[in-house]
Amino acid sequence: MNISEKIILPEAAPEDRSGAIREAIRNAIIDRRLAPGTKLSEAEVGALFDVSRTVARAALQMLAFEGLVKTERNRGAFVSHPSPDEARQVFASRRLIEPGVVAEALDRMTPAEIEGFRRQLDEEARHMSERGPAARRAEIKASGDFHLMLASVSGNAILQKFMEELVARSSLVIALYGRSGISSCGHSEHSAILDALENKDGERAAALMIHHIDHIEADLDLQLKQGSGLKDALSLP
């Protein structure tokens, strides 16, 4: 993709256009197409999306509010680069919050929703069987979506918002410190959690979730992973 090419957004109010840009960059961060530390200049974002720097700045401010982007005076905006301490805090937060998500979902989950989760796990397994960067990104997204679906079923909008931020921050941490190069979110562990929920065994489901989060964190080290630049990352399918 040449710098002269544009990502065309639908006609919309400036705040809606900022939201669409925020979503595109957020997805690139979560999918690990944008590595921690990548510079996100207002000028480049504006050029890529054919919007003013004001609209681009608003999108980056939204991402900064979520903790996915860090702004530095006289330097600009960068994809957040969480420290090892911050990484531990992310997973400590997940251990506190996700058993509660499981408990809320247990009481609300319907047979139809169980089937929806089974389809999600089938999708995750399909991506795991495929090769290549696009399949890997799809697997990572499907893996995170399992946790977001649980939060959605919980019926608690605040809890769901927390989970969206935590899953996004987890993706940053895994991009920076992940050892295996996979999603680090075991498919078989998701299946076991779902089985416990279907059997209305809340204690087992919560214990499995804690074990699962421990497993994700155990796959981390201090190796920095190389990602794409902003233009290349956003041009990928």
Secondary structure as UniProt FT lines:
FT   TURN            3..4
FT   HELIX           14..30
FT   TURN            31..32
FT   TURN            36..37
FT   STRAND          39..40
FT   HELIX           42..49
FT   HELIX           53..66
FT   STRAND          69..72
FT   TURN            73..75
FT   STRAND          76..79
FT   HELIX           84..108
FT   HELIX           111..129
FT   HELIX           133..153
FT   TURN            154..155
FT   HELIX           157..177
FT   HELIX           187..198
FT   TURN            199..200
FT   HELIX           202..218
FT   HELIX           230..235
//
